[in-house]
Amino acid sequence: MVRILLTLIICFSINYSCSVKKQTCETNLDKIFLNEKPKNLKIKGTAYIKSTPVLFLFKQSKLKIFTPFGKKIGEFDKNLITKELSFIKELPITLEEILTAKIYKNNISKISCENGYTVLRKNNINFYIKNSKIKYIKWKNYKIEYSYNFSKVSIIKLYNKDKVLLKIYLK
């Protein structure tokens, strides 16, 4: 009788703990969504492309790149970008979504839990979310990894397999 009671208690506690984990896994997703295109979005920072530092300014869907001394190197958008970062053209998400670590709600096909992360699937891209923040994004052989400082994105790293293509430090 005691054995049956202990078995029931263990089964109930395992079932309850799994259901609690699933609930906490899928909550607070509203903090990572963009409802509309941000007005007057302006992001400044430093990027390291092949260990070379460049300054950048992202404003009105345009990316302006400068030398560390302030000389303008070029102005790009998603359709006009360097060969090394050409995969960004193929990404079915916007530069705003990459730089702000927030995504538009449309076209989300699946929400699941994996290893403590909430995983959103949108246009064949997996967004791994923990504590209401996107920790990393996986698409084909590419990975975008985020680091936060006081709940704001501070570092973005872009990988192709295990090779770092780009590091971005945001101000």
C-alpha positions as CSV (number, residue, x, y, z in Angstrom):
1,M,0.0,0.0,0.0
2,V,2.8,2.4,0.9
3,R,4.6,1.5,-2.3
4,I,1.5,2.2,-4.4
5,L,1.0,5.5,-2.6
6,L,4.7,6.5,-3.1
7,T,4.5,5.6,-6.8
8,L,1.3,7.7,-7.2
9,I,3.0,10.7,-5.5
10,I,6.1,10.4,-7.6
11,C,4.1,10.1,-10.9
12,F,2.0,13.1,-9.9
13,S,5.0,15.2,-8.9
14,I,6.8,14.4,-12.2
15,N,3.7,15.2,-14.2
16,Y,3.1,18.4,-12.3
17,S,6.7,19.6,-12.6
18,C,6.7,19.0,-16.3
19,S,3.5,20.9,-16.8
20,V,4.9,23.8,-14.7
21,K,8.1,23.8,-16.8
22,K,6.0,23.9,-20.0
23,Q,3.9,26.8,-18.7
24,T,6.9,28.9,-17.7
25,C,8.6,28.0,-21.0
26,E,5.8,29.6,-23.1
27,T,5.1,32.6,-21.0
28,N,6.2,36.3,-21.4
29,L,6.8,36.1,-25.2
30,D,5.1,39.5,-25.6
31,K,8.4,41.2,-24.7
32,I,10.2,39.9,-27.7
33,F,7.6,40.8,-30.3
34,L,7.5,43.9,-32.5
35,N,3.9,44.9,-33.4
36,E,4.9,47.5,-35.9
37,K,8.0,48.9,-37.5
38,P,9.8,51.0,-34.8
39,K,9.7,54.7,-35.7
40,N,12.9,56.6,-35.6
41,L,14.9,53.5,-34.8
42,K,18.6,54.5,-34.4
43,I,21.3,52.0,-33.4
44,K,25.0,52.8,-33.0
45,G,27.8,50.5,-32.3
46,T,31.1,48.9,-33.2
47,A,31.4,45.8,-35.4
48,Y,34.4,43.6,-36.0
49,I,34.5,42.1,-39.5
50,K,37.5,39.7,-39.8
51,S,39.0,41.4,-36.8
52,T,38.8,44.9,-38.3
53,P,36.9,47.4,-36.3
54,V,34.3,49.6,-38.0
55,L,31.7,51.9,-36.5
56,F,28.1,51.7,-37.8
57,L,24.9,53.6,-37.6
58,F,21.6,51.9,-38.4
59,K,18.9,54.4,-39.2
60,Q,15.7,54.1,-41.3
61,S,16.6,50.6,-42.6
62,K,20.0,51.8,-43.8
63,L,23.3,50.7,-42.4
64,K,26.1,53.3,-42.6
65,I,29.6,52.1,-41.9
66,F,32.6,54.3,-40.9
67,T,36.2,53.8,-40.1
68,P,37.3,54.2,-36.4
69,F,38.3,57.7,-37.4
70,G,34.9,58.7,-38.7
71,K,35.4,58.4,-42.5
72,K,32.3,57.0,-44.2
73,I,33.1,53.7,-45.9
74,G,29.6,53.0,-47.3
75,E,25.9,52.8,-46.9
76,F,24.0,49.6,-47.2
77,D,20.6,48.1,-46.9
78,K,19.6,44.4,-46.8
79,N,19.8,44.2,-50.7
80,L,23.2,45.8,-51.0
81,I,25.7,44.2,-48.6
82,T,29.3,42.8,-48.7
83,K,30.1,39.3,-50.1
84,E,31.1,38.0,-46.6
85,L,27.7,38.9,-45.2
86,S,25.6,38.0,-48.3
87,F,23.6,35.4,-46.3
88,I,21.9,38.3,-44.6
89,K,20.1,38.9,-47.9
90,E,18.7,35.4,-47.8
91,L,17.5,35.7,-44.2
92,P,13.7,35.9,-44.1
93,I,13.9,38.4,-41.2
94,T,14.7,42.1,-41.2
95,L,17.8,43.9,-40.1
96,E,15.6,45.6,-37.4
97,E,14.8,42.1,-36.0
98,I,18.4,41.1,-35.9
99,L,19.7,44.3,-34.3
100,T,16.9,44.8,-31.8
101,A,16.5,41.1,-30.9
102,K,12.8,41.4,-31.4
103,I,10.6,39.8,-34.0
104,Y,7.4,40.4,-35.8
105,K,4.5,38.1,-34.8
106,N,3.6,37.2,-38.3
107,N,4.4,33.7,-39.9
108,I,5.2,31.9,-36.6
109,S,4.6,28.3,-37.4
110,K,5.5,26.5,-34.2
111,I,6.2,27.2,-30.5
112,S,7.9,24.5,-28.5
113,C,10.2,23.9,-25.5
114,E,13.7,22.4,-25.9
115,N,16.3,22.2,-23.1
116,G,14.8,25.1,-21.1
117,Y,14.4,27.4,-24.1
118,T,11.2,28.4,-25.7
119,V,11.7,27.8,-29.4
120,L,9.8,29.8,-32.0
121,R,9.9,28.7,-35.6
122,K,9.3,31.4,-38.2
123,N,10.1,31.0,-41.9
124,N,12.5,28.1,-41.2
125,I,14.4,30.1,-38.6
126,N,14.5,28.9,-35.0
127,F,14.5,31.6,-32.3
128,Y,15.7,30.3,-28.9
129,I,14.2,32.4,-26.0
130,K,15.0,32.3,-22.3
131,N,13.8,34.7,-19.7
132,S,11.8,36.7,-22.3
133,K,15.0,37.4,-24.3
134,I,16.2,35.9,-27.6
135,K,19.4,34.1,-26.7
136,Y,20.2,32.9,-30.2
137,I,18.8,32.3,-33.7
138,K,19.6,29.3,-35.9
139,W,19.1,29.2,-39.6
140,K,20.8,26.6,-41.9
141,N,24.6,26.7,-40.9
142,Y,24.3,30.2,-39.4
143,K,23.8,31.2,-35.8
144,I,23.2,34.6,-34.3
145,E,24.1,34.8,-30.6
146,Y,23.0,37.6,-28.2
147,S,24.5,38.9,-25.0
148,Y,22.7,41.3,-22.7
149,N,23.7,44.0,-20.3
150,F,21.0,45.4,-18.1
151,S,18.3,43.7,-20.3
152,K,19.5,45.5,-23.4
153,V,21.4,43.8,-26.3
154,S,25.1,44.6,-25.9
155,I,26.8,42.0,-28.1
156,I,25.7,40.2,-31.3
157,K,27.8,37.5,-32.8
158,L,27.2,35.9,-36.2
159,Y,28.6,32.5,-36.9
160,N,28.8,30.2,-39.9
161,K,29.1,26.8,-38.4
162,D,31.6,27.5,-35.6
163,K,33.5,30.4,-37.3
164,V,32.7,33.9,-36.1
165,L,31.8,36.1,-39.1
166,L,30.9,39.3,-37.3
167,K,30.9,40.7,-33.8
168,I,28.7,43.7,-33.1
169,Y,29.0,45.8,-29.9
170,L,26.0,48.0,-29.4
171,K,26.1,51.3,-27.5
